[in-house]
Amino acid sequence: MLLKNDTDAVFVDRFQQAAFSYFLEFVNPQNGLIADTSLPGSPSSIAATGFGLSAYPIGVERGWMSREDAATRTLATFRFFAESPQNRDKDATGYKGLYYHFLDMETGRRTWRSELSLIDSALLLAGVLTGAAYFTKENPVEAEIRSLAAMLYARANWAWALDGKEALWLGWKPRTGFLPFRWEGYSEAIILYVLALASPSYPIGKESYDAFLRQCDWTTVKGKPFLYAGPLFIHLFSHAWIDFRGIQDAAVASEDMDYFENTRRAIAVQRDYASENPGDFVGYGSDMWGLTSCDGPPRPRRLQDGRHQAFSGYAARGAPQGPDDGTVAPWAPLACLPFEPKAAMSATRNIVSAYPGVLENGRFLGSFNPSVPGKTAEGWLNNRTVGLDQGILVMMIENHRTGLIWDMLRESPVIRRGLKRAGFSGGWL
């Protein structure tokens, strides 16, 4: 139970441990796959599995699981991906060393007709590299973890996903081929490009990263340059693994800033937008924000003030350009802890105090909308917790508290090589 007089340390620790427990509860221990959400029958998300692999070292250091248990779980996951079918079959696990977005929790085969996902494969492999960076002891289990990690990373054929062009495709399907869009413009894909640039087997070239940067959307916020992306998660995901403080590529160097500072500005945009509340939604304010990609109400309906509001379920909500329908991700402010600690804590305390129903078993549900009439203050409430949300919370809280993941991956030859090939310099590089 969270109490108003809890110290910040106790308050944060409870949330972090509750989020971490998702990866112990919603997992198949036989193959290591993590469920996309808490709903019964949910498939595995390979990105959530990557977050889970990254969370295990944090669990060990926090005393929430033994090193032996974490190593056993990690090795089971690595063995599954190493041995799983890699071919053009429509129900394989992956192809060209990359993986389908959603996999059956039991069989590990493609499900939901999902795409072979470049970004989700990158998030999975970021978790693989985190496991290799942590399990460095000279014993058979940890030695096999490192060996399999090197193989899994080297096997990913990023160059194939260029298909003769400069920027990477978003994904591929076995019957229809590459999806019709590429990773161009500022997004969560920085981690994808870093891993692809550093590959020892199938690297992409610097021109690919340059193509990615050419589409960046710059704007100005309070007289300062801001690399725009509306959904908050875009400003967080790559930061879970990479410490961007003080390092710059050509895009941010031209504006005399770094990606860490850009995320701080994104948080300021969110807070200012919520305070101005142009949509006149319930609850919005400097301590009630968090517009990002999440589920929302599934159909049009009337709000508490009688207005008719269109809803479309899952959407990439964002500020200040929208879309915005009053739906907020209650976990999002706490995930901003390394960037704006005071704002993150103030908003989190406000949200859990005013809307206690956003917590289930101590974990944040994916989203809520207090502008929609309901039996409780939360209005419309998502009925599931989401693996990605829990993972970013575990990692960002730890990066704020101890810098564990950032410290480990600053020493990763893969991360360092990829950043340098992208043109990053300065700071710890």
C-alpha atoms as one frame of an Amber mdcrd trajectory, in Angstrom:
protein
   0.000   0.000   0.000   1.364   3.422  -0.952   1.170   6.034   1.787   1.289
   9.803   1.382   4.065  10.110   3.968   6.335   7.532   2.289   9.746   8.954
   1.520  10.554   9.327  -2.148  12.980   6.401  -1.884  10.356   4.065  -0.413
   7.744   5.311  -2.858   9.948   4.689  -5.889  11.240   1.364  -4.598   7.721
  -0.007  -4.298   6.859   0.964  -7.848  10.088  -0.401  -9.232   9.725  -3.745
  -7.471   6.081  -4.056  -8.524   7.027  -3.330 -12.136   9.905  -5.807 -11.946
   7.591  -8.542 -10.670   5.750  -8.413 -14.017   8.729 -10.224 -15.565   8.513
 -12.992 -12.976   4.748 -13.430 -13.269   4.058 -13.091 -16.996   6.816 -15.286
 -18.388   7.170 -18.781 -19.772  10.198 -20.027 -17.808  10.807 -22.777 -20.339
  11.612 -20.420 -23.198  11.961 -17.075 -21.422   9.269 -15.322 -23.460   7.548
 -12.383 -21.739   3.859 -11.684 -22.344   2.927  -8.488 -24.132   0.259  -7.703
 -21.527  -1.308  -9.151 -18.398  -4.469 -10.257 -20.216  -5.032 -14.039 -20.364
  -3.923 -15.478 -23.683  -1.651 -12.574 -24.524   1.188 -13.496 -26.894   4.782
 -12.655 -26.163   6.209  -9.348 -27.294   9.868  -9.663 -28.286  10.390  -6.062
 -27.142   8.940  -6.848 -23.702  11.262  -9.861 -23.617  14.190  -7.522 -24.271
  13.088  -5.330 -21.392  12.770  -8.407 -19.199  16.317  -9.508 -19.994  17.475
  -6.019 -19.046  15.448  -6.066 -15.828  16.955  -9.284 -14.460  20.339  -7.711
 -13.557  18.443  -4.942 -11.756  16.477  -7.550  -9.833  19.709  -9.216  -8.739
  21.296  -5.960  -7.605  18.131  -4.986  -5.735  17.940  -8.375  -3.992  14.652
  -9.344  -5.630  16.055 -12.503  -7.214  19.251 -14.523  -7.009  22.006 -14.222
  -9.577  21.628 -17.939 -10.288  17.907 -17.573 -11.014  18.511 -14.565 -13.259
  21.257 -16.393 -15.143  19.079 -19.485 -15.589  16.203 -17.404 -16.972  18.528
 -15.485 -19.263  20.167 -18.621 -20.590  16.790 -20.270 -21.252  15.762 -17.217
 -23.293  19.006 -17.140 -25.272  18.828 -20.866 -26.014  15.269 -20.527 -27.241
  16.115 -17.761 -29.721  19.310 -19.531 -30.794  17.430 -22.750 -31.589  14.089
 -21.331 -32.813  13.187 -21.639 -36.532  14.679 -18.918 -38.740  13.208 -19.188
 -42.243  10.574 -17.804 -44.605   7.761 -19.968 -43.201   4.810 -17.876 -42.093
   4.893 -19.385 -38.598   8.641 -19.305 -37.977  10.067 -17.372 -35.027  12.125
 -15.138 -37.263  14.081 -14.687 -40.448  17.540 -13.318 -41.258  18.390 -13.236
 -37.550  15.474 -10.876 -36.833  12.194 -11.750 -35.120   8.458 -11.406 -35.433
   6.868  -8.810 -33.206   4.504 -11.233 -31.437   5.204 -14.889 -30.667   3.059
 -17.612 -29.168   3.970 -17.899 -25.491   4.206 -21.697 -25.626   5.512 -22.560
 -29.088   7.469 -19.381 -29.768   6.043 -19.214 -33.281   4.775 -16.104 -35.070
   1.265 -15.083 -34.086  -1.298 -12.367 -34.933   0.133 -12.260 -38.470   2.680
  -9.879 -37.018   5.541  -8.322 -38.919   9.226  -9.160 -38.713   9.949  -6.039
 -36.685  13.215  -4.119 -36.941  12.692  -1.960 -33.856  11.352  -4.757 -31.683
  14.233  -7.009 -32.754  16.585  -4.200 -31.728  14.953  -3.879 -28.302  15.210
  -7.649 -27.849  18.877  -7.647 -28.829  19.554  -4.665 -26.561  18.330  -6.915
 -23.753  20.586  -9.709 -25.034  23.600  -7.388 -24.931  22.631  -6.243 -21.434
  22.614  -9.836 -20.245  26.052 -10.417 -21.772  27.386  -7.245 -20.135  26.157
  -8.299 -16.701  26.896 -12.022 -16.597  30.673 -11.887 -16.777  31.679 -14.606
 -14.312  33.812 -17.520 -15.454  31.356 -20.365 -14.945  29.608 -22.547 -17.552
  26.226 -20.823 -17.373  27.484 -17.256 -17.679  30.060 -18.221 -20.296  27.290
 -19.739 -22.418  25.202 -16.592 -21.963  28.020 -14.491 -23.401  28.661 -16.924
 -26.243  25.018 -17.109 -27.291  24.629 -13.335 -27.000  27.499 -12.810 -29.419
  25.964 -15.299 -31.865  22.453 -13.837 -31.674  23.703 -10.320 -32.244  26.054
 -11.280 -35.077  23.294 -13.255 -36.829  20.975 -10.243 -37.261  21.104  -9.237
 -40.921  20.416  -5.521 -40.742  21.893  -4.891 -44.196  19.177  -7.102 -45.757
  16.556  -4.781 -44.234  17.894  -1.874 -46.285  16.815  -3.630 -49.479  19.234
  -1.580 -51.548  18.101   1.773 -50.110  19.582   4.033 -47.435  17.178   3.945
 -44.481  16.002   0.742 -42.804  12.522  -0.599 -43.511  10.123  -0.775 -40.552
   9.553  -4.484 -41.053   8.761  -7.382 -43.358   6.069 -10.022 -43.853   6.616
 -13.422 -45.477   3.864 -13.058 -48.085   3.995  -9.357 -48.962   7.609  -8.399
 -48.266   8.804  -5.139 -46.733   6.315  -2.778 -45.097   5.741   0.494 -46.984
   7.614   2.785 -44.575  11.189   3.308 -43.428  12.830   4.433 -40.207  13.401
   8.047 -41.196  13.269  10.975 -38.782  13.798  11.224 -35.028  12.170   8.316
 -33.223  12.816   5.455 -30.824  14.937   3.893 -33.590  18.262   5.425 -32.516
  18.999   2.174 -30.642  18.146   0.246 -33.828  20.606   2.225 -35.923  23.337
   1.984 -33.289  23.062  -1.823 -33.220  22.866  -2.081 -37.006  25.896   0.172
 -37.536  27.993  -1.854 -35.090  27.197  -5.311 -36.501  30.266  -7.528 -36.990
  28.513  -9.491 -39.750  25.864  -7.419 -41.557  26.504  -3.741 -40.782  24.751
  -0.830 -42.401  26.746   2.244 -43.399  26.912   5.772 -42.047  24.799   6.911
 -44.995  21.871   4.989 -43.496  22.067   6.925 -40.249  22.436  10.156 -42.218
  19.241   9.288 -44.108  17.530   8.732 -40.756  18.659  12.174 -39.531  17.705
  14.046 -42.692  14.013  13.718 -41.868  14.291  15.129 -38.350  11.499  17.551
 -37.443  12.907  20.545 -35.556  10.749  23.134 -33.864  11.251  25.788 -31.174
   9.976  25.666 -27.613  10.369  28.791 -25.463  13.092  30.004 -27.754  15.028
  26.722 -27.625  15.391  24.132 -30.406  13.402  20.944 -29.923  13.599  17.737
 -31.938   9.919  16.966 -32.167   8.113  13.720 -31.506   4.681  13.802 -29.924
   4.418  10.504 -27.971   6.527  10.589 -24.819   7.848   7.032 -25.160   9.851
   8.041 -28.252  11.940  10.298 -26.005  12.569   7.444 -23.539  13.104   4.042
 -25.146  16.636   4.366 -26.572  17.630   6.149 -23.352  16.845   3.031 -21.344
  20.126   1.536 -22.582  22.193   4.476 -23.859  23.385   7.354 -21.697  23.092
  10.306 -24.082  24.360  12.899 -21.603  27.160  14.894 -23.173  27.425  12.948
 -26.432  26.285  14.388 -29.751  25.659  13.331 -33.326  25.543  15.817 -36.186
  21.862  16.637 -35.682  21.998  17.707 -32.046  25.531  19.132 -32.274  24.245
  21.641 -34.830  21.869  22.950 -32.139  24.408  22.760 -29.290  22.451  20.228
 -27.236  22.170  16.450 -26.751  19.359  13.894 -26.799  19.152  13.854 -22.999
  18.442  17.585 -22.997  15.956  17.092 -25.826  14.010  14.653 -23.664  13.989
  17.216 -20.853  12.445  19.664 -23.304   9.893  17.052 -24.370   8.834  16.718
 -20.732   8.484  20.496 -20.472   6.308  20.449 -23.596   4.092  17.785 -22.035
   3.717  19.725 -18.778   3.039  23.040 -20.499   0.495  21.449 -22.802  -1.295
  19.762 -19.901  -1.343  23.041 -17.961  -2.821  24.927 -20.919  -5.247  22.033
 -21.536  -6.527  23.219 -24.917  -8.929  20.267 -25.101 -10.416  21.106 -21.690
 -10.010  17.550 -20.413 -10.529  16.521 -16.787  -7.492  16.491 -14.515  -4.892
  17.938 -16.871  -2.237  20.116 -15.270   1.471  20.425 -14.489   1.116  17.350
 -12.254  -1.138  15.363 -14.582   0.498  14.549 -17.915   1.770  11.611 -19.941
   0.582  11.601 -23.544   2.069   8.659 -25.393   1.176   5.624 -27.484  -1.384
   3.662 -25.489  -4.881   2.191 -25.486  -7.870   4.476 -25.147 -11.639   4.171
 -25.171 -12.680   2.034 -28.157 -15.607   4.036 -29.533 -17.003   7.591 -29.678
 -18.919   8.667 -26.601 -19.911  11.696 -24.554 -17.573  13.189 -21.987 -18.507
  14.302 -18.507 -19.241  17.817 -19.760 -21.579  16.492 -22.451 -19.264  16.939
 -25.426 -19.167  14.191 -28.030 -15.611  12.873 -28.333 -14.194  10.600 -31.016
 -12.049   7.723 -29.742 -10.039   5.197 -31.714  -8.677   2.780 -29.132  -4.922
   2.449 -29.484  -3.304   5.656 -30.754   0.048   7.466 -30.747  -1.126  10.288
 -28.481   1.230  13.221 -28.136   1.820  16.855 -27.247   1.418  19.522 -28.421
   0.274  18.499 -31.900  -1.879  15.615 -30.695  -3.786  13.508 -31.106  -5.257
  14.052 -27.673  -8.577  12.770 -26.375  -8.007  13.039 -22.622  -6.300   9.625
 -22.325  -3.177   9.599 -20.158  -0.555   6.938 -19.405  -0.186   7.073 -15.603
   3.248   5.374 -15.651   4.801   7.914 -18.007   5.826  10.642 -15.516   7.724
   8.183 -13.311   9.598   6.877 -16.360  10.955  10.435 -16.720  12.700  10.270
 -13.340  16.312  10.546 -14.663  15.461  13.682 -16.652  13.201  15.706 -14.338
  13.119  14.082 -10.887  10.981  16.690  -9.139   8.393  16.883 -11.908   8.286
  13.094 -12.203   7.730  12.562  -8.489   5.178  15.359  -8.147   3.074  14.085
 -11.038   3.274  10.467  -9.913   2.211  11.295  -6.371  -0.664  13.389  -7.696
  -1.885  10.714 -10.097  -1.862   7.828  -7.619  -3.514  10.020  -4.975  -6.281
  11.382  -7.201  -6.744   8.210  -9.274  -5.812   5.179  -7.150  -7.551   2.834
  -9.569  -4.685   3.217 -12.052  -2.797   0.707  -9.891  -3.397  -3.033  -9.961
  -1.233  -5.224  -7.749   0.971  -2.195  -7.269   1.591  -1.818 -11.011   0.393
   0.929 -13.285  -2.314   0.008 -15.737  -1.591   1.120 -19.278  -3.848   4.189
 -19.458  -6.984   5.913 -18.208  -9.294   8.760 -19.198 -11.001  10.675 -16.371
 -12.982  12.793 -18.854 -15.138   9.758 -19.676 -18.054   9.205 -17.273 -17.480
   6.225 -15.013 -18.184   4.812 -11.577 -14.847   6.075 -10.234 -12.647   9.134
 -10.681 -10.554   7.265 -13.233 -13.423   7.313 -15.741 -12.393   4.932 -18.516
  -9.683   2.575 -17.261  -7.489   0.232 -19.267  -7.925  -3.344 -18.102  -4.321
  -4.481 -18.532  -0.752  -3.817 -17.573   1.722  -3.706 -20.440   5.167  -5.300
 -20.461   6.828  -2.373 -22.225   5.500   0.068 -19.631   6.783  -2.051 -16.746
  10.151  -2.517 -18.423  10.817   1.154 -19.085   9.871   1.906 -15.474  12.269
  -0.682 -14.024  15.140   0.523 -16.202  14.614   4.272 -15.923  14.157   4.147
 -12.167  17.420   2.200 -11.870  19.273   4.529 -14.207  18.170   7.378 -11.946
  19.055   5.578  -8.721  22.378   3.945  -9.585  23.025   4.254 -13.319  23.440
   0.468 -13.488  22.369  -0.070 -17.102  23.998   3.117 -18.378  27.264   2.259
 -16.632  27.356  -1.275 -18.055  26.543  -0.315 -21.617  28.932   2.626 -21.701
  31.558  -0.126 -21.570  29.887  -2.259 -24.248  32.086  -2.488 -27.374  28.918
  -2.814 -29.475  27.293   0.353 -28.131  30.525   2.350 -28.346  31.225   1.171
 -31.896  27.692   1.870 -33.074  27.616   5.357 -31.584  30.967   6.262 -33.104
  29.954   4.956 -36.521  26.813   7.099 -36.276  29.045  10.103 -35.706  28.556
  10.562 -31.971  31.422  12.142 -30.061  32.208  13.975 -26.833  31.398  13.149
 -23.230  32.075   9.585 -22.120  32.858   8.506 -25.707
